[in-house]
Amino acid sequence: MALLQLTPRPDREALPRPAGQLRRCTYRRLIRVAPGEYGLYDVECLYPDRLVPIPLGDLGTARPICNACSAAHVFRPDED
């Protein structure tokens, strides 16, 4: 069976991110605290070993911490 190989295209650039949006991270865990249409979430960071979560607070307090993260390999390449 042949697998599709994705190749990066140099003519494509990352789309600009709105100021309120978090980058997609493979080590971030969102925990729903309050149900509803606009539920509240707590954020935990599982970097580097995914064993001990580091609580970052709600989305508002976690956003500047996550955006300042210097571990570039944990984010999707199209969002850097």
Backbone torsions as a table, in degrees:
resi	resn	phi	psi	omega
1	MET	NA	132.7	179.2
2	ALA	-88.1	137.8	178.1
3	LEU	-105.0	143.8	178.7
4	LEU	-72.8	125.9	178.4
5	GLN	-101.8	120.7	177.5
6	LEU	-88.1	128.7	177.9
7	THR	-114.8	136.3	179.5
8	PRO	-68.2	140.6	178.5
9	ARG	-104.8	122.3	-178.1
10	PRO	-67.8	-20.4	-179.0
11	ASP	-80.5	-8.4	178.6
12	ARG	-97.8	133.7	176.9
13	GLU	-113.9	159.7	177.7
14	ALA	-66.8	140.4	177.6
15	LEU	-72.8	144.3	177.7
16	PRO	-65.2	141.3	-178.2
17	ARG	-93.2	135.2	172.0
18	PRO	-60.9	153.7	-174.3
19	ALA	-60.7	-30.0	-176.2
20	GLY	-89.9	-0.8	-174.3
21	GLN	-95.0	138.9	176.1
22	LEU	-86.7	147.4	172.3
23	ARG	-71.5	150.3	178.9
24	ARG	-75.5	123.4	-175.5
25	CYS	-123.9	141.6	179.8
26	THR	-82.1	-9.1	-177.5
27	TYR	-110.0	2.2	-178.2
28	ARG	-91.3	137.0	176.6
29	ARG	-120.3	127.5	175.2
30	LEU	-103.9	131.5	-179.7
31	ILE	-119.3	120.0	-179.3
32	ARG	-74.0	121.5	-177.7
33	VAL	-96.1	-44.0	-178.0
34	ALA	-124.6	127.3	178.1
35	PRO	-74.3	168.2	178.9
36	GLY	129.3	178.3	-178.4
37	GLU	-63.7	-41.9	178.1
38	TYR	-114.3	69.7	-176.3
39	GLY	-66.9	156.4	176.2
40	LEU	-93.2	142.2	-177.7
41	TYR	-127.4	141.9	167.8
42	ASP	-101.0	148.7	-175.9
43	VAL	-119.0	136.1	175.2
44	GLU	-128.2	143.9	176.5
45	CYS	-104.9	130.3	-179.2
46	LEU	-107.3	14.2	-179.2
47	TYR	-78.0	137.0	9.7
48	PRO	-102.5	-20.0	-170.4
49	ASP	-110.4	0.0	178.7
50	ARG	62.6	18.2	179.9
51	LEU	-101.0	-43.6	-176.2
52	VAL	-115.3	111.1	179.7
53	PRO	-75.1	141.8	175.7
54	ILE	-105.3	113.4	-178.9
55	PRO	-70.1	131.8	-179.9
56	LEU	-110.6	-2.7	-179.8
57	GLY	95.3	-154.0	179.6
58	ASP	-83.7	-178.1	-176.8
59	LEU	-61.6	-37.3	-179.2
60	GLY	-64.7	-40.3	-179.7
61	THR	-81.8	-25.8	-179.4
62	ALA	-79.9	-25.3	-175.6
63	ARG	-57.3	-51.2	179.8
64	PRO	-66.1	-31.0	178.7
65	ILE	-68.1	-46.4	-179.6
66	CYS	-67.5	-39.2	-179.9
67	ASN	-69.3	-23.4	178.9
68	ALA	-91.1	1.0	-178.0
69	CYS	-62.1	133.9	-178.3
70	SER	-99.7	2.2	177.8
71	ALA	-85.0	82.6	-172.5
72	ALA	-64.1	-25.0	-176.7
73	HIS	-73.1	-8.6	-179.0
74	VAL	-90.1	-10.9	-179.4
75	PHE	-98.7	155.8	176.4
76	ARG	-64.4	141.4	-176.9
77	PRO	-61.7	-30.7	-177.6
78	ASP	-79.4	-1.4	-179.2
79	GLU	-112.6	2.0	178.5
80	ASP	-83.1	NA	NA
